[in-house]
Amino acid sequence: MQRMTIVLTAVVGWLAWAGNLRAQDTNAPRTNLEAFEAQTGTVIVKGSALIGTIQGQTGTVSVRCKESRAPGSGRKEHGITVELKEGNHAVDVTTMDYEELDTFLNGLDSLGKASHAVTSLPDFDVLYTTGGGLRVDVYTSNKRSGAVQVAVQSSRINRARVLLTADQLARFENLVQQAKSKLDLLRENK
């Protein structure tokens, strides 16, 4: 009986420890910009500019460009944040590094062209997920009508999900392009 108690205590302790590691992993920085801003023992200056906001069907999607720098070392990181506000929930923020923006813009362009022609089957789901966990998804929302829906979803705090129309997806792509252009200017004027 005593041996069973020791084994059970060890298993429970190990599960608690492993669960704590998993919780820490989900909060770990997923992008270079997040890791840069999470530095300790140094001064970090963070600047941002709101590029624009889209009022979707179930909430809002905002795009900001960001520049963070460490004055002591002169090191800088650039990127954007996509802020999702769904209903009465808190804003969910996903960060994307500058280096990922071209690929993301190409992905958004492909998503904007998604239609029933992408597969010979009646339903489809075409998606792009960023390194920071932002997911943009174009899919058939109603199997009977074949209507196409767009969702922008965070994998962060409350997993906010905002539904957009195809026109709003094009506007979102345009906001990301504007943010990249603004960051291009900042990077040229180092």
N, C-alpha and C positions, 0 to 999 in steps of 0.2 A: 504494500500500500504506500509506504514511504517513497519507494522508487517511482511509482506512478505519479505521485505528487511532484517530485523533482522533475520528471520528464514533462509533465503538464505545465509546470511553472516555466521551464525552459522554452517550451513551444510558444506559450503566451508572450513571454518576453521577446522572443525572436520576432513574432508577428508584429508586436508593438514597434520594435526597432525598424523592421522593414517597412511598415506603414508610414513611419516618420520619414524615412528616406524617400519614399514615393511622394509624400506631400511636399518635401523640399524640392524634388525634381520638377513638379508642376509649376513651382514658383521660380525656377531657375530662368535666367535670361535666355531668350531664344534667338536674339539678334545681336549683332556687334554693337549696335547703338544702345540697346538695353544693358549689355555688359559694361560698356563704357560708362554709362550713367550710374551704374551700381558700384563704381569704384569707391573705396573708402580711403581716408587719409589724404585726400587731395581735393582741391577746389574744382568743381565742375560748373561751367556756365552753360545753361540750356536756353536756347532761343527757339521760338516757333511762330508760325504765321498761319492763320486760318485761310485756306484757299477757297472753301465753299462748303455748303451743306445742301443735301437733297432730302426733301420730305418724301419718304417712301410710304407704302401702304400700311405698314405696321410700326413705323418709327422713322428715325432720321439717321443719315450717314453723313459724317463730316470728314474732310480730308485736311490735314495740317502738314506743312513741311517743317522739318526740324534740323537744327544745327546745335551740336553740343561740343564744347571744347574744354580742354584743361590748360589754362593759361600758363601754368608752370612748365609744361612740356611742349606746349604748342600743338599738341595732337588734337585732331577734330574728327568727328563722325557726323554723317548726314543721313537723313532718311525721312520717312513720312509716318504719320500715325493715321489710322482710320478709326474714327470714333462712332460706335453704334449705340443708339439710344432707342430701346424698345419699350414702349408703354411707360409704366411708372418705375421701371428698373433703373438702376444706376448706369451711367455711361460705361461701356466696355471699350477699352482702348487696345488696339493691336498695332505693333510697331513693325516697320519694314525698312531694311537697310537700303541705302542708295543703290548699291550694286545689284539689287534684285529688281529694281524698277523697270528696266527694259524688258526683262522676261515677263514680269507681271503685266505690263502694257500689252505685250504680244498675246498673253493668255486672255486678257480682257477682250482683245480684238477677236480672237477665235470664239470666245463665249458669245459675243454679240452676233456672230454668224450662225450659231447653233439653231437647228430646226429639225423637223421630223426627217429630213434627208440624211442625218448623220447615222442612221441605222435603219435596217429594213423592218425592225420590230416596232410595234405601235408606241412604246414608251421609251424615253431616253433620259439620261442624266449626264450632263457635261459639267465638269467642275475643275477649279484651280484652287490649290491651297498654298499659301505663302509659308516661308520658313518660320514666321512669327505666329502662324496658326489662323490667319484670316482665310476664310473659304468663300469663294464665289461660285454659285451653282445655278445652272440653267437646266430646267427639267420640265417634264410634262406633269402638270399639277392635278389634272383631272383626267383619269384614264378614259372616261367616256367622251368628253369633249375634245381631248387632245390639246387643251390650252397649255401654253408655255408660260412658265413662271421663273422669276429670278430671285435668288436669296443671297444676301451677304450675311455671313455668320462669323462670330468670334469664337475662339476656343478658350477664351480667357475666363474671367471671374464668373459672369452669369450666362455665358454662352448666348449673348444677344443675337437675335436673328431678325433682319429687316428685309421685307419683301419689296422688290422694285419691279417696275415695268421695263420692257426692252429699251424704251426711250431714256428712262432713268439710268439704266446700266450704261448707256452711251454717255450720259452726262457725268456719271461717276468716272468713267475712263478719261473723260476730258479733264476732270478735276485732278486726277492722278498725273496726267500729262502736264498740266499747269504747275503742279508742285515740283515735278522733275525739272521743268524748265527753270523755275526759280532757284532750285538747288544747283543746277548747271551754272547759273550766273554766280552764285556764291562760291562755288568751287573754282571758277575761272579767276575770281578776284581774291585769291588766297592772300 
